[in-house]
Amino acid sequence: KTVEITSLGFSPTAMTIKKGDSVSFVNKDSAQHWPASAVHPTHTVYPGSGLDKCGTGVAIFDACKGLAVGESFTFKFDSVGTWNYHDHLNLSLTGSITVQ
């Protein structure tokens, strides 16, 4: 499963997957983008995630940095629910992943 990031936002903006599926967020824009679990600025909506955990080696729903053009971030979703996310560098860009 892939979500492309452009200057217009995430595509698709909403996706439904199965528990255990992984989603790759790929930057197709010339500007950096930073996909992360809602809510800004803490990134704690997805269970176990949080901006404070960046750099700790814990797998979290947070790229923990701006992705350069062509760079990607992949996350495996193990918690059922609908998980909103945003671009930490451009708060108007949002999306959601529904895990069944």
C-alpha positions as CSV (number, residue, x, y, z in Angstrom):
1,K,0.0,0.0,0.0
2,T,1.3,3.4,-1.0
3,V,0.4,7.0,-0.2
4,E,2.0,9.6,-2.5
5,I,2.8,13.0,-1.1
6,T,2.6,16.0,-3.4
7,S,2.3,19.8,-3.0
8,L,-1.5,19.2,-3.1
9,G,-1.4,16.7,-0.2
10,F,-1.7,13.0,0.4
11,S,-3.0,10.7,-2.3
12,P,-5.2,8.9,-1.5
13,T,-6.3,11.0,1.5
14,A,-8.1,8.0,3.0
15,M,-7.2,4.3,2.9
16,T,-8.6,1.1,4.4
17,I,-6.2,-1.7,5.1
18,K,-6.1,-4.9,7.2
19,K,-4.4,-5.2,10.5
20,G,-0.7,-6.0,10.0
21,D,-0.5,-4.3,6.6
22,S,2.2,-1.8,5.9
23,V,1.8,1.6,4.2
24,S,4.6,3.5,2.5
25,F,4.4,7.3,2.3
26,V,6.5,8.4,-0.7
27,N,7.4,12.1,-1.3
28,K,6.7,13.0,-4.9
29,D,7.2,16.7,-4.3
30,S,10.3,18.9,-4.5
31,A,9.6,20.2,-1.0
32,Q,10.1,18.1,2.1
33,H,7.1,16.4,3.8
34,W,6.9,14.7,7.2
35,P,4.1,12.2,7.7
36,A,3.1,11.7,11.3
37,S,0.2,10.5,13.5
38,A,-2.2,13.2,14.5
39,V,-2.3,15.4,16.6
40,H,0.2,18.1,16.0
41,P,2.6,18.7,17.6
42,T,2.7,15.6,19.8
43,H,1.9,12.9,17.2
44,T,0.3,10.6,19.9
45,V,-3.0,9.5,18.3
46,Y,-1.7,6.2,17.0
47,P,-1.0,3.9,20.1
48,G,2.6,3.9,21.2
49,S,3.5,6.9,18.9
50,G,4.8,10.2,19.9
51,L,7.3,12.8,18.7
52,D,9.2,12.3,21.9
53,K,10.0,8.7,20.8
54,C,11.8,9.8,17.6
55,G,15.4,8.6,17.6
56,T,14.7,5.9,20.3
57,G,14.6,2.9,17.9
58,V,10.9,2.3,18.7
59,A,8.7,1.8,15.6
60,I,6.2,4.7,15.6
61,F,3.7,6.2,13.1
62,D,6.0,9.1,12.5
63,A,8.7,9.6,9.9
64,C,10.6,11.7,12.5
65,K,12.0,14.0,9.8
66,G,11.2,15.7,6.6
67,L,11.3,13.3,3.6
68,A,13.3,14.5,0.6
69,V,12.0,14.1,-2.9
70,G,11.8,10.3,-3.7
71,E,12.3,9.4,-0.1
72,S,9.8,7.2,1.7
73,F,8.6,6.1,5.2
74,T,6.9,2.8,5.8
75,F,4.9,1.9,8.8
76,K,3.2,-1.4,9.8
77,F,-0.3,-0.9,11.3
78,D,-1.1,-3.4,14.1
79,S,-3.9,-1.5,15.9
80,V,-7.5,-1.6,14.6
81,G,-9.2,1.8,14.2
82,T,-9.2,4.9,12.1
83,W,-5.9,6.8,12.5
84,N,-5.6,10.4,11.3
85,Y,-2.3,11.8,10.3
86,H,-0.8,15.0,9.0
87,D,2.3,16.6,7.4
88,H,4.3,18.0,10.3
89,L,5.8,20.6,8.0
90,N,2.4,21.6,6.4
91,L,-0.4,21.2,8.8
92,S,-3.1,21.7,6.2
93,L,-2.2,18.4,4.6
94,T,-4.0,15.5,6.4
95,G,-5.3,12.0,5.8
96,S,-6.5,8.9,7.5
97,I,-5.8,5.2,7.6
98,T,-8.6,2.8,8.6
99,V,-7.3,-0.5,9.9
100,Q,-9.7,-3.4,10.1
